Amino acid sequence: MPNSLKLLHLSLLSSLAVSVMAVEPDAQTIMKQVHGQQEQYPYIYEEQSMILIDKEGNRDVRNTRRYIRVDASGKVNVLLVFDSPEEVKGVALLASQQNDDAIQAGIYLPAFDDRMISSEGESSSERFLGTDFSVYDLKPDRHDDFSYKRLEDEAVGETSYYIIEARPVDNTILKQSGYSRRIHTVSKDNLLVFKTRFFNRQGRHIKTLTQHEFKQYGASFWKPDMVLMDNLTDQHKTLIKTRERVFSPDYVPPKMFSQQWLFNHNHMASTVQHIFDNTLTPDKPAQANDD
């Protein structure tokens, strides 16, 4: 092959390599796609077992129901209800966040009847009811709350991962989350977040979340049936195992994300029972128009 043709061939190969490198996605694009998958299903009902494990290996098992509803306005609503053991039965966490507002959260304890215990602002980053999750951890992420940076890719066996650093965009998000940054391990083939490392405001690695047993719904949506939060500071772990999952607005009606729903004890029965048996507790007369 003449030298001129060789040079042309090398030039074409070099241009092709540059083109391939040019289309490599940046961190913002990757995480936009990750969060976009979650937005396909804004209504989620889950039945879960929550297992708390201390450093001696002792286990405390709790059964819960979790309801998530993301409204068209972007408002995120979360209701977590404890069904067992008996000492926590009826305890509930009600949380919401509207666009750029702070998280509004309260804990309902049956013994206090018509009263919520506030769990807002910076307390949303604290451990929730002895678990290793904070209120902030239990709600879906909002893409625009963070800036993203690609770190060096990693590979385990034949699987390649993007390593993405996420930092709060402002001090409000920093205070709410309690994390100066998080580092996500994202599979390149289907954009699943397999691991997240959490760093406190001083930059120390304090927790690691790993997600397992992913199940596919539809063409491009996956959810893990098991997640493990490892609290490195307290040498404590919380394992959440999902037994049942339903994507339907009927299972997460707007009225359930209210204090009155809890005060009327409607949360004591699952929405499955409400839907099929129509056994809703009547509203109290003074609050009849609130729901």
Secondary structure, 3 states (H helix, E strand, C coil): CCHHHHHHHHHHHHHHHHHHHHCCCCHHHHHHHHHHHHCCCCEEEEEEEEEEECCCCCEEEEEEEEEEEECCCCCEEEEEEEEECHHHCCCEEEEEECCCCCCEEEEECHHHCCCEEECCHHHHHCECCCCCCECHHHCCCCHHHEEEEECCCEEECCEEEEEEEEEECCHHHHHHHCCCEEEEEEECCCCCEEEEEEECCCCCEEEEEEEEEEEEECCCEEEEEEEEEEECCCCEEEEEEEEEEECCHHHCCHHHCCHHHHHCCHHHCCHHHHHHHCCCCCCCHHHCCCC
